[in-house]
Amino acid sequence: MPIGPGLRSGARITSGLIYFTYNSLNDKAVSELTLSIKNGVVDRNEIGQLAAYLNTEVPFQSMQKLNEKLGLADFEIFSQEEVVSTEK
């Protein structure tokens, strides 16, 4: 099943950004974090959900090491939506 209009069943992500605007820790610094997406893929998991697997990095080595410790360097994200949105 295609992941979105005009797409195949999966797509490679070559770059992008993740902007944090909220976090459950209520930490202002984390809420202002921006991560660069180095690479990733979007496809469907075994139960048919959209699944994104992302590898991220930040410009400072010390921050990258911290992100790795916090689990913010690699993501697995799942969506209840059936297709990728084409809206901005």
N, C-alpha and C positions, 0 to 999 in steps of 0.2 A: 504494500500500500504506500503511495507517495506521502512524503512528509509535508507537502504543501503544493499549492498550485504551480504547475510547470516544473516540479522537482521530482527526483527519483525517490527511492525508499531510504536514502541516506545522503548526507552531504558532509564534505570536509570543511572545517573552519580554518581559515588561514590567518586571521587576525581579528581583533575587536577589542572592546572595552567593557568592563563591568563597573558600574557606578553604584556604590553602596549609599543608600539614603536612610536606612534603618537597620538596627541590629538588636537582638534580644538582650544584649548586655547593657543597653543604653549608654554605650561608650561613644562619645562625640568623635574621637579620632577614627574609630572604625566606621562610623556613619559617613565620614568624609573620604573614605578610602576609594581609590580608583585602581583597578587591576588591568593590566594589558593581557589580552588573550594571545598566547604564542601560537597555539594550534588546538585542534579538537575535532570532534565529529558529532553529528546529530543523526540518530537513527531511531529505531524502535526497540524496546526491550522485549523480553520473553512474553510479557502480558499485553503487548501492543501499545504501551505508552510511548510518547516521545521522550527520548533520553539524550541528553547532551553530556559529553565527556570533554572537559576543558582543562588545558594546562596554561597557567598564568605566570606572569613575572612582573616585578616592580623595578624601578631604575637603580635602587641602592642594594648592594649585596647584603648588608646587615638586615634590611627590611625583608629581602627575599628569604633569608634564613629564618626570620621570625614568622613570615607567612607559611613557610613549610612546617614549622613547629605547630602553628595554629590550625593547620589543615586548610589553608587558603591558597595553596599553590596548585592543587589539583581538585577538580570538582566533578561530581556526578549529579546532574540535575534532572528531575523528572517532571513531566507536565501532565495534567489531566486533559489538556486540549488534544484534539485528534490531529490537527495540522499546525504548522508553523504560521504565525500571523504575518501578513504582508503589510500591516499598518505600522507607521512609525510612531 
